[in-house]
Amino acid sequence: METIRVLLVDDDEDDYLLMKNYLSGIPDKSFTVSWAYRYQDAIQKIAEKNHDIYIYDFFLGAKNGLDLIRETKEIDEDAAIILLTGKGNSDIDRKATELGAMDYLIKSELDSEKVERSIRYSIERMSAIRALRESERKYRNIFDQSQDFIFLMDDKGTILDVNSAGSQILGYRREEFLEMQLQDLMEETAHKRQLNELLQNKKEVSEWEAVFLSKSQKKLYCLLSLGRPSNEDNSYYQGTLHDVTEKKRLERNATLAEKMAASGRLVRTMGHEIRNPLTNINLALDQLEAELVDDSFSLYTDIIKRNVNRVNGLITDLLNSLKPTEVRRTFYPVHQLLDETIDLAKDRAHLKKVTVVKQYEKTECDLNLDKSLVSIALLNIIINAIEAMSEDIGTLTIGTEITDTYCLTFIEDNGVGIKEEELQHLFEPYFTTKQDGMGLGLAATLNILQSHGATVDVESEVGIGTKFTIRFPRNENLN
């Protein structure tokens, strides 16, 4: 037989005896009843948390049953409470329910059946609330501990709730998110328009790639998924935002490395195949010059020789641009290196009236690198940036971001920008957009930086400007 532990708090002993009588009249159940007739005694018994049901009279002297409900819930939020009143009072009943009482009974209408039904209902309801609370706690933990940005939003895109990953990924505080729409976080107008159409048609989306902007205006490539709960009134969306920026960066670097390796193999093969006939041409030319007695032909042999040497020199330059760079490393402060490199380009910047803005981290970072080589690589990027900007209105921004694992350097201009199709070939040998360029500068730059374990990312928008981001690893470079 089930035994239910009851705590009755009532300052009238007759009411206590009546309640015991009602409980004894309930079939198939056994009750053990504890009685407290003073408020403080009740608090002590409640703190023991040894009861299944708590039955409180409304009138308890200086304090009342509502006060006791409030204190009980502070001690034990899972306590199942029934409030007894002398006569029906809807205001008291409402307040008792708001404070956490499961049920309320009128003393003058009590009998064993009503008491049994109220106790059974209160225990079952409290058990359901406890299970729901545990479920909410479990899913809240999943919600908060997810590495992805998880959020709820309404049909207009207004954000209703967010997990902590949202702040880590996008940089906004929870309070700031709740004053925003999802559209406010998106970079491109086209994506905002597509999202508005999706919301108007109450559609769902899975892993839709879009560009979002962090609070610091950093571009983040994310996969957006939005779904509507099927068992609700469908008035809101559940969404996740998965940041794939780093994944895309690694994929780009892997693709670039593969292309550079393929280009290197092709260039070395072509260099060998071209140099063989060039050698034969030179040998034949030497023989021809020895046999010719007429000096009038020397003009033509000189032209042939100069152009053979020029082709040979081009092949040498190309092979050198792809050759692994010999690195002589020493520890050197990155901010000092940037200052010295900027100083090398100051005359060119002055001629174009370009403003140079430095955004360095407060702390310095010593990197183990070949100062001369890295300076050449950075200078090449800086000069390209200066040349891409219009006179008088150009701004060159150079800055750093330092963490325990890497030292990031960015070089950003507000120049003409680079077309998407050109961006894909930027570091390839002999690819150039300049009329007088050979297309080996950035190939050599990449070779130098990769020899230091650095990666290079380029973001550009036509008419807006270009940003080079160079990430030097610190795992072997820490002081």
C-alpha positions as CSV (number, residue, x, y, z in Angstrom):
1,M,0.0,0.0,0.0
2,E,1.3,3.4,-0.9
3,T,2.3,5.6,2.0
4,I,2.1,9.4,1.6
5,R,3.9,11.7,4.0
6,V,1.8,14.8,4.8
7,L,2.8,18.0,6.6
8,L,-0.2,19.9,7.9
9,V,0.3,23.5,9.1
10,D,-2.7,24.7,11.0
11,D,-2.9,26.6,14.3
12,D,-6.2,24.8,15.3
13,E,-5.8,21.3,16.7
14,D,-9.4,20.5,15.9
15,D,-8.7,21.1,12.2
16,Y,-5.7,18.8,12.5
17,L,-7.8,16.0,14.0
18,L,-10.4,16.5,11.3
19,M,-7.8,16.3,8.5
20,K,-6.4,13.0,10.1
21,N,-10.0,11.7,10.0
22,Y,-10.5,12.6,6.3
23,L,-7.2,11.0,5.4
24,S,-8.0,7.8,7.3
25,G,-11.2,7.5,5.3
26,I,-9.3,7.3,2.0
27,P,-9.1,3.7,0.7
28,D,-6.0,1.9,-0.6
29,K,-3.6,4.6,0.7
30,S,-1.7,5.1,3.9
31,F,-0.8,8.5,5.3
32,T,1.7,9.6,7.9
33,V,0.8,13.1,9.1
34,S,3.2,15.6,10.7
35,W,1.5,18.6,12.3
36,A,3.0,22.1,12.9
37,Y,0.8,24.7,14.6
38,R,3.4,27.4,14.7
39,Y,4.9,29.2,11.7
40,Q,8.5,28.8,12.7
41,D,8.0,25.1,13.5
42,A,6.6,24.7,10.0
43,I,9.7,26.3,8.4
44,Q,12.0,23.9,10.2
45,K,9.9,20.8,9.1
46,I,9.8,22.1,5.5
47,A,13.6,22.5,5.5
48,E,13.9,18.7,6.2
49,K,12.2,18.0,2.7
50,N,10.7,14.8,4.1
51,H,7.1,15.2,2.9
52,D,5.2,14.4,-0.3
53,I,2.4,16.9,0.2
54,Y,2.1,20.2,2.2
55,I,-1.3,21.4,3.4
56,Y,-1.4,24.9,4.8
57,D,-4.2,26.8,6.5
58,F,-4.5,30.4,5.3
59,F,-4.7,31.9,8.8
60,L,-1.5,31.4,10.7
61,G,-1.3,34.3,13.2
62,A,1.0,37.2,12.2
63,K,1.7,35.6,8.9
64,N,-0.6,33.7,6.6
65,G,-0.6,30.7,4.2
66,L,0.6,32.8,1.2
67,D,3.7,33.8,3.2
68,L,4.4,30.2,3.9
69,I,3.9,29.2,0.3
70,R,6.4,31.8,-0.7
71,E,9.0,30.7,1.8
72,T,8.4,27.0,1.0
73,K,9.1,27.5,-2.7
74,E,12.4,29.3,-1.8
75,I,13.4,26.2,0.3
76,D,12.0,23.5,-2.1
77,E,10.7,24.5,-5.5
78,D,9.3,21.0,-6.0
79,A,7.0,21.1,-2.9
80,A,3.4,20.1,-3.7
81,I,1.2,22.5,-1.7
82,I,-2.5,22.7,-1.0
83,L,-4.0,25.8,0.6
84,L,-7.0,25.6,3.0
85,T,-9.3,28.6,3.3
86,G,-12.3,29.3,5.5
87,K,-14.5,30.3,2.6
88,G,-14.0,30.7,-1.1
89,N,-11.9,33.8,-2.1
90,S,-10.9,34.0,-5.7
91,D,-8.2,36.6,-5.1
92,I,-6.5,34.4,-2.4
93,D,-6.8,31.4,-4.7
94,R,-5.3,33.2,-7.6
95,K,-2.4,34.5,-5.5
96,A,-1.8,31.0,-4.1
97,T,-1.6,29.6,-7.6
98,E,0.8,32.3,-8.7
99,L,3.1,31.6,-5.8
100,G,3.2,27.8,-6.6
101,A,0.3,26.1,-4.8
102,M,-1.0,23.1,-6.7
103,D,-4.6,23.4,-5.4
104,Y,-6.8,25.0,-2.8
105,L,-9.7,23.7,-0.7
106,I,-12.5,25.3,1.3
107,K,-12.5,23.9,4.8
108,S,-16.3,23.9,5.2
109,E,-16.6,21.7,2.1
110,L,-14.0,19.1,2.9
111,D,-14.5,15.3,2.9
112,S,-12.3,12.3,2.3
113,E,-13.1,12.2,-1.4
114,K,-12.2,15.8,-2.1
115,V,-9.0,15.6,0.0
116,E,-7.9,12.4,-1.8
117,R,-8.6,14.0,-5.2
118,S,-6.7,17.2,-4.3
119,I,-3.7,15.3,-2.9
120,R,-3.6,13.0,-6.0
121,Y,-3.9,15.9,-8.4
122,S,-1.3,18.0,-6.6
123,I,1.3,15.2,-6.5
124,E,0.7,14.3,-10.1
125,R,0.8,17.9,-11.2
126,M,4.0,18.6,-9.3
127,S,5.6,15.5,-10.7
128,A,4.7,16.7,-14.3
129,I,6.1,20.1,-13.5
130,R,9.3,18.6,-12.1
131,A,9.7,16.4,-15.2
132,L,9.1,19.4,-17.5
133,R,11.6,21.5,-15.5
134,E,14.2,18.8,-15.8
135,S,13.6,18.5,-19.5
136,E,13.9,22.3,-19.9
137,R,17.1,22.2,-17.9
138,K,18.5,19.4,-20.0
139,Y,17.6,21.1,-23.3
140,R,18.7,24.5,-21.9
141,N,22.1,22.9,-21.3
142,I,22.2,21.6,-24.8
143,F,21.1,25.0,-26.0
144,D,23.7,26.9,-24.1
145,Q,26.6,24.5,-24.6
146,S,26.3,24.2,-28.3
147,Q,29.2,25.6,-30.3
148,D,26.7,26.8,-32.9
149,F,24.6,29.9,-32.6
150,I,21.1,28.7,-31.7
151,F,18.2,31.2,-31.5
152,L,14.4,31.7,-31.6
153,M,12.8,34.4,-33.7
154,D,9.3,35.5,-34.7
155,D,7.8,35.6,-38.2
156,K,9.5,39.0,-38.9
157,G,12.9,37.9,-37.9
158,T,12.9,39.6,-34.4
159,I,15.2,37.6,-32.2
160,L,13.5,36.2,-29.1
161,D,16.2,34.1,-27.4
162,V,19.8,33.2,-28.0
163,N,22.4,30.8,-26.6
164,S,25.8,31.9,-25.3
165,A,27.5,30.8,-28.6
166,G,25.9,33.8,-30.3
167,S,28.0,36.2,-28.2
168,Q,31.2,34.2,-28.9
169,I,30.6,34.0,-32.7
170,L,29.1,37.5,-33.4
171,G,30.3,39.5,-30.4
172,Y,26.9,40.9,-29.3
173,R,25.6,40.6,-25.7
174,R,22.3,38.7,-25.2
175,E,20.5,42.0,-24.5
176,E,21.7,43.4,-27.8
177,F,20.5,40.4,-29.7
178,L,17.0,40.7,-28.3
179,E,16.7,44.2,-29.8
180,M,17.7,43.1,-33.2
181,Q,16.3,41.2,-36.2
182,L,18.3,38.4,-37.9
183,Q,18.4,40.6,-41.0
184,D,20.4,43.2,-39.1
185,L,23.3,40.7,-38.8
186,M,23.4,39.9,-42.5
187,E,25.9,41.6,-44.8
188,E,24.4,41.4,-48.3
189,T,21.2,43.1,-49.3
190,A,20.3,40.1,-51.5
191,H,20.5,37.8,-48.6
192,K,18.3,40.1,-46.5
193,R,15.7,40.2,-49.3
194,Q,15.8,36.4,-49.6
195,L,15.3,36.0,-45.9
196,N,12.3,38.4,-45.9
197,E,10.7,36.4,-48.7
198,L,11.2,33.2,-46.8
199,L,9.6,34.6,-43.7
200,Q,6.6,36.0,-45.6
201,N,6.0,32.6,-47.1
202,K,6.5,30.9,-43.8
203,K,9.1,28.6,-45.4
204,E,12.0,26.7,-43.8
205,V,15.6,26.5,-44.9
206,S,18.5,24.1,-44.3
207,E,22.2,25.0,-44.4
208,W,21.8,28.1,-46.5
209,E,25.1,29.8,-46.9
210,A,25.1,33.5,-46.2
211,V,27.6,36.2,-45.0
212,F,27.0,37.7,-41.6
213,L,28.8,40.6,-39.9
214,S,30.1,40.5,-36.3
215,K,29.9,43.4,-34.0
216,S,33.4,44.4,-35.1
217,Q,32.3,44.2,-38.7
218,K,34.2,41.0,-39.4
219,K,32.8,38.9,-42.2
220,L,31.6,35.5,-41.2
221,Y,30.6,32.8,-43.7
222,C,27.8,30.8,-42.0
223,L,25.3,28.0,-42.8
224,L,21.8,29.2,-41.7
225,S,19.0,26.7,-40.8
226,L,15.5,27.7,-39.9
227,G,12.6,25.5,-38.9
228,R,9.1,25.8,-37.5
229,P,8.1,23.5,-34.6
230,S,5.4,21.1,-35.9
231,N,3.5,20.7,-32.6
232,E,3.1,24.4,-31.9
233,D,1.1,27.3,-33.3
234,N,4.0,27.9,-35.7
235,S,4.3,31.5,-34.6
236,Y,8.1,31.4,-34.3
237,Y,11.3,29.9,-35.9
238,Q,14.0,27.8,-34.3
239,G,17.3,28.6,-36.0
240,T,21.0,27.6,-36.0
241,L,23.9,29.4,-37.4
242,H,27.0,27.4,-38.1
243,D,30.2,29.4,-38.6
244,V,32.2,27.9,-41.5
245,T,34.6,30.8,-42.0
246,E,37.6,28.9,-40.7
247,K,36.7,25.8,-42.8
248,K,36.4,27.9,-45.9
249,R,39.7,29.6,-45.2
250,L,41.4,26.2,-44.8
251,E,39.8,24.9,-48.0
252,R,40.9,28.0,-49.9
253,N,44.5,27.6,-48.6
254,A,44.4,23.9,-49.5
255,T,43.1,24.7,-53.0
256,L,45.7,27.4,-53.4
257,A,48.5,25.2,-52.3
258,E,47.4,22.5,-54.7
259,K,47.3,25.0,-57.6
260,M,50.7,26.4,-56.7
261,A,52.1,22.9,-56.5
262,A,50.6,22.1,-59.9
263,S,51.9,25.3,-61.4
264,G,55.3,24.6,-60.0
265,R,55.4,21.2,-61.6
266,L,54.2,22.6,-64.9
267,V,56.7,25.5,-64.8
268,R,59.6,23.2,-64.0
269,T,58.7,20.9,-66.8
270,M,58.2,23.7,-69.3
271,G,61.4,25.4,-68.1
272,H,63.4,22.2,-68.8
273,E,61.7,21.6,-72.2
274,I,62.2,25.2,-73.3
275,R,65.8,25.5,-72.1
276,N,66.9,22.4,-74.1
277,P,66.1,24.1,-77.5
278,L,67.4,27.4,-76.2
279,T,70.7,25.7,-75.5
280,N,70.7,24.3,-79.0
281,I,69.9,27.7,-80.4
282,N,72.8,29.3,-78.5
283,L,75.2,26.6,-79.7
284,A,74.0,27.0,-83.3
285,L,74.3,30.7,-83.0
286,D,77.9,30.5,-81.8
287,Q,78.8,28.3,-84.7
288,L,77.0,30.6,-87.1
289,E,78.9,33.7,-85.8
290,A,82.2,31.8,-86.2
291,E,81.5,31.0,-89.8
292,L,80.0,34.3,-90.9
293,V,82.5,36.7,-92.4
294,D,80.0,39.5,-93.3
295,D,79.6,41.8,-90.3
296,S,76.2,42.9,-91.7
297,F,74.7,39.8,-90.1
298,S,75.9,40.6,-86.6
299,L,72.9,42.9,-86.0
300,Y,70.6,39.9,-86.5
301,T,72.7,37.5,-84.4
302,D,72.8,40.0,-81.6
303,I,69.0,40.3,-81.7
304,I,68.7,36.5,-81.5
305,K,71.2,36.3,-78.7
306,R,69.5,39.0,-76.6
307,N,66.1,37.4,-76.9
308,V,67.4,34.0,-76.2
309,N,69.0,35.4,-73.0
310,R,65.7,37.2,-72.2
311,V,63.7,34.0,-72.4
312,N,66.3,32.2,-70.4
313,G,66.1,35.0,-67.7
314,L,62.3,34.8,-67.6
315,I,62.5,31.1,-67.0
316,T,65.0,31.7,-64.2
317,D,62.8,34.3,-62.6
318,L,59.8,32.0,-62.8
319,L,61.6,29.1,-61.3
320,N,63.1,31.2,-58.5
321,S,59.6,32.5,-57.6
322,L,58.5,28.9,-57.0
323,K,61.6,27.7,-55.4
324,P,61.4,27.0,-51.6
325,T,62.8,30.1,-49.9
326,E,65.8,29.8,-47.7
327,V,64.8,31.3,-44.3
328,R,67.2,32.6,-41.7
329,R,65.1,33.1,-38.6
330,T,65.5,35.4,-35.7
331,F,63.0,36.7,-33.2
332,Y,61.7,40.1,-34.2
333,P,58.8,42.3,-32.9
334,V,56.0,42.3,-35.5
335,H,55.0,45.9,-34.8
336,Q,58.6,47.1,-35.3
337,L,58.8,45.1,-38.5
338,L,55.5,46.7,-39.8
339,D,56.7,50.2,-38.9
340,E,60.0,49.6,-40.8
341,T,58.2,48.2,-43.8
342,I,55.7,51.1,-43.9
343,D,58.7,53.5,-43.7
344,L,60.0,51.9,-46.9
345,A,56.8,52.7,-48.7
346,K,56.2,56.2,-47.2
347,D,57.5,58.1,-50.3
348,R,55.1,56.3,-52.6
349,A,52.3,56.8,-50.1
350,H,53.2,60.5,-49.8
351,L,53.2,61.0,-53.6
352,K,49.7,59.6,-53.9
353,K,48.6,61.4,-50.7
354,V,47.5,58.2,-49.0
355,T,46.7,58.3,-45.3
356,V,48.3,55.4,-43.3
357,V,46.3,54.3,-40.3
358,K,47.8,51.9,-37.7
359,Q,45.6,49.7,-35.6
360,Y,48.1,47.7,-33.6
361,E,47.3,45.5,-30.5
362,K,48.6,47.1,-27.3
363,T,50.9,44.1,-26.6
364,E,53.8,43.3,-28.9
365,C,54.4,39.9,-30.4
366,D,57.9,38.5,-31.2
367,L,57.9,36.2,-34.2
368,N,60.6,33.8,-35.2
369,L,61.1,34.9,-38.9
370,D,63.4,36.1,-41.6
371,K,63.0,39.8,-41.2
372,S,64.3,40.7,-44.6
373,L,62.1,38.2,-46.5
374,V,58.9,39.0,-44.6
375,S,59.5,42.7,-45.0
376,I,59.8,42.1,-48.8
377,A,56.5,40.2,-48.8
378,L,54.6,42.8,-46.7
379,L,56.1,45.7,-48.8
380,N,54.8,44.1,-52.0
381,I,51.3,43.9,-50.5
382,I,51.5,47.5,-49.2
383,I,52.7,48.9,-52.5
384,N,50.0,47.1,-54.4
385,A,47.5,48.6,-52.0
386,I,48.8,52.1,-52.5
387,E,48.7,51.7,-56.2
388,A,45.1,50.5,-56.1
389,M,43.9,53.7,-54.4
390,S,42.9,57.1,-55.9
391,E,45.0,60.1,-55.1
392,D,44.0,62.3,-52.1
393,I,41.2,59.9,-50.9
394,G,43.2,56.8,-50.2
395,T,43.4,55.3,-46.7
396,L,45.7,52.4,-45.9
397,T,44.9,50.6,-42.7
398,I,47.5,48.2,-41.2
399,G,46.8,46.4,-37.9
400,T,47.4,43.4,-35.8
401,E,45.4,40.9,-33.7
402,I,47.3,38.8,-31.2
403,T,46.2,35.6,-29.5
404,D,48.0,32.8,-27.7
405,T,48.1,30.7,-31.0
406,Y,48.6,33.2,-33.8
407,C,49.6,36.8,-34.7
408,L,47.3,38.2,-37.4
409,T,48.4,41.1,-39.5
410,F,45.9,42.8,-41.9
411,I,46.6,45.3,-44.7
412,E,43.4,47.0,-45.9
413,D,42.9,49.7,-48.6
414,N,39.9,51.5,-50.0
415,G,40.9,51.2,-53.6
416,V,39.3,49.8,-56.7
417,G,39.0,46.3,-55.4
418,I,39.5,43.0,-57.2
419,K,36.9,41.1,-59.3
420,E,35.8,37.7,-58.0
421,E,37.2,35.9,-61.1
422,E,40.6,37.7,-60.7
423,L,40.7,36.9,-57.0
424,Q,40.8,33.2,-57.7
425,H,44.0,33.6,-59.7
426,L,45.7,36.2,-57.6
427,F,48.8,34.3,-56.4
428,E,49.3,32.3,-59.7
429,P,52.6,33.0,-61.5
430,Y,52.4,35.4,-64.4
431,F,48.8,36.4,-63.5
432,T,48.6,40.2,-63.4
433,T,46.1,43.0,-63.9
434,K,48.8,45.6,-64.4
435,Q,49.9,46.7,-67.9
436,D,53.6,46.7,-67.0
437,G,53.5,43.8,-64.4
438,M,55.0,40.4,-64.8
439,G,52.7,38.6,-62.3
440,L,55.5,37.2,-60.1
441,G,55.3,39.6,-57.1
442,L,52.4,38.0,-55.3
443,A,53.6,34.5,-56.2
444,A,56.9,35.2,-54.5
445,T,55.1,36.9,-51.6
446,L,53.0,33.8,-51.0
447,N,56.1,31.6,-51.2
448,I,57.9,33.7,-48.6
449,L,54.9,33.7,-46.2
450,Q,54.2,30.0,-46.6
451,S,57.8,29.3,-45.8
452,H,57.1,30.9,-42.4
453,G,54.0,28.7,-41.9
454,A,51.8,31.7,-42.5
455,T,48.5,31.7,-44.3
456,V,47.1,34.5,-46.4
457,D,43.4,35.4,-46.9
458,V,42.1,38.1,-49.3
459,E,38.7,39.7,-49.2
460,S,37.8,42.3,-51.9
461,E,34.8,44.1,-53.2
462,V,34.9,46.1,-56.4
463,G,34.7,49.8,-55.7
464,I,35.1,49.3,-51.9
465,G,38.6,47.9,-51.4
466,T,40.8,44.9,-50.6
467,K,41.9,43.4,-47.3
468,F,44.9,41.0,-47.0
469,T,45.0,39.0,-43.7
470,I,48.2,37.2,-42.9
471,R,48.1,34.7,-40.0
472,F,51.5,33.8,-38.5
473,P,51.4,30.8,-36.1
474,R,52.8,31.3,-32.6
475,N,53.1,27.7,-31.5
476,E,56.8,27.8,-32.1
477,N,57.3,31.5,-31.9
478,L,56.5,32.3,-28.3
479,N,59.1,34.0,-26.2
